[in-house]
Amino acid sequence: MRLTHGDTGTRLYRIWKAMKCRCLNKNHPSCVYYGARGIRVCPAWADDYQTFKDWALANGYRASLELDRVDVNGDYEPGNCRWTTHREQSLNRRDTLYVREGTLVTRLDVFLRDNSIPVSTFNNWRRKNVENESLSRRVGRRVVVVGGKKNH
């Protein structure tokens, strides 16, 4: 007799199935952005829902949160996954911009907020291709905008 976990149809089970489909099912529409790019599901999770569920419950899973990979180019595995809000997850993308000051890297939206620079002002600078010079002048130190699709 085969034992089941009893979670089929639950939100957490659907998250697990969707994660696997994106990475393992070549016919899945999102596979081009995951499996075809080399994103994998760690064997412990791919082979066993209960292992994934145990990790999820021990690491902050709540119905209001979404599964997110810290490194967007990394695999689905315990050391690279977390539970975040939809907003946090939507900012963790390959095309997200960052500001680098020496070795310190800050997401652009956080940098603009912390330095009281309107997004519209930054967007104007970016359209004119003067964002690095203008940001550096505004904050009084050298900063460089990095990331975005052109760098991935």
C-alpha positions in Angstrom: 0.0 0.0 0.0 1.3 3.5 -1.0 1.3 6.1 1.8 0.4 9.7 0.8 1.1 13.0 2.5 -2.5 14.2 2.4 -1.5 17.7 1.1 -2.5 17.3 -2.5 -4.4 20.5 -3.4 -3.0 22.7 -0.6 -1.2 25.9 -1.4 2.1 24.6 -0.3 1.8 21.5 -2.4 0.9 23.6 -5.5 4.0 25.8 -4.9 6.1 22.6 -4.8 4.6 21.2 -8.0 4.9 24.6 -9.8 8.6 24.9 -8.8 9.3 21.4 -10.2 7.3 22.1 -13.4 9.2 25.3 -14.2 12.5 23.5 -13.8 11.9 20.0 -15.0 9.0 20.0 -17.5 10.3 21.1 -20.9 6.7 21.6 -22.1 5.9 24.1 -19.3 5.7 27.7 -20.6 8.0 29.0 -17.9 10.7 26.4 -18.5 12.5 28.7 -20.8 13.1 31.1 -17.8 14.1 28.3 -15.4 15.0 24.8 -16.5 16.3 25.9 -19.9 18.5 28.5 -18.1 20.0 25.8 -15.9 17.9 26.4 -12.8 17.4 23.1 -10.9 15.5 21.8 -7.9 17.8 20.2 -5.4 17.3 16.4 -5.4 16.0 16.3 -1.8 13.1 18.6 -2.8 12.5 17.2 -6.2 12.2 13.7 -4.9 10.2 14.3 -1.7 7.4 16.8 -1.0 7.6 16.1 2.7 11.3 17.3 2.8 10.2 20.5 1.0 7.3 20.9 3.4 9.5 20.4 6.5 11.9 23.0 5.2 9.1 25.4 4.4 7.4 25.2 7.8 10.8 25.5 9.6 11.7 28.6 7.5 8.8 30.9 7.8 6.2 29.7 5.3 2.9 31.5 5.7 0.0 31.6 3.2 0.7 35.3 2.6 4.3 34.7 1.4 5.8 33.4 -1.8 8.8 31.2 -2.5 11.8 33.3 -3.7 15.3 32.4 -4.7 17.9 34.8 -3.1 20.2 34.4 -6.1 17.9 34.6 -9.2 20.5 32.6 -11.1 20.8 29.9 -8.4 18.9 26.7 -7.8 15.8 25.9 -5.7 17.6 24.6 -2.6 17.5 25.4 1.1 20.4 27.8 1.1 19.1 29.8 -1.8 15.4 30.0 -1.0 13.3 32.1 1.4 9.7 33.1 1.9 9.0 36.8 0.9 6.1 39.1 0.2 5.0 39.5 -3.4 6.6 43.0 -3.5 9.9 41.7 -2.3 9.9 38.9 -4.8 8.9 41.2 -7.7 12.0 43.2 -7.0 14.3 40.2 -7.0 14.6 39.8 -10.8 17.4 39.5 -13.3 16.6 43.1 -14.6 16.6 44.7 -11.1 19.0 47.7 -10.9 21.4 48.1 -8.0 23.8 50.9 -6.9 27.4 50.0 -6.1 29.5 52.1 -3.8 32.9 50.4 -3.6 32.0 46.9 -2.3 28.6 47.9 -1.0 25.6 47.1 -3.3 22.1 48.4 -2.6 18.9 47.8 -4.6 18.2 51.0 -6.6 14.8 51.6 -5.1 16.2 51.5 -1.6 19.1 53.7 -2.5 16.8 56.3 -4.0 14.5 56.2 -1.0 17.4 56.5 1.5 18.8 59.5 -0.4 15.5 61.2 -1.0 15.8 61.0 -4.8 12.5 60.8 -6.7 12.2 57.8 -9.1 11.1 60.2 -11.8 14.3 62.2 -11.4 16.4 59.0 -11.7 14.4 57.9 -14.8 15.1 61.3 -16.4 18.8 60.9 -15.8 18.7 57.3 -17.1 16.9 58.4 -20.3 19.7 61.0 -20.8 22.4 58.3 -20.0 23.8 60.4 -17.2 22.6 58.4 -14.2 26.0 57.6 -12.7 27.3 61.1 -12.9 24.0 62.6 -11.6 23.6 60.2 -8.7 27.3 60.6 -7.7 26.9 64.4 -7.8 23.6 64.3 -5.8 25.0 62.1 -3.0 28.5 63.5 -3.0 30.3 60.3 -3.5 31.1 58.0 -6.5 28.3 55.4 -7.2 27.6 53.2 -10.2 24.3 51.7 -11.3 24.6 48.0 -12.1 22.4 45.2 -13.1 19.5 45.2 -15.5 18.9 43.0 -18.5 21.9 44.2 -20.4 24.3 42.8 -17.7 22.7 39.3 -17.5 
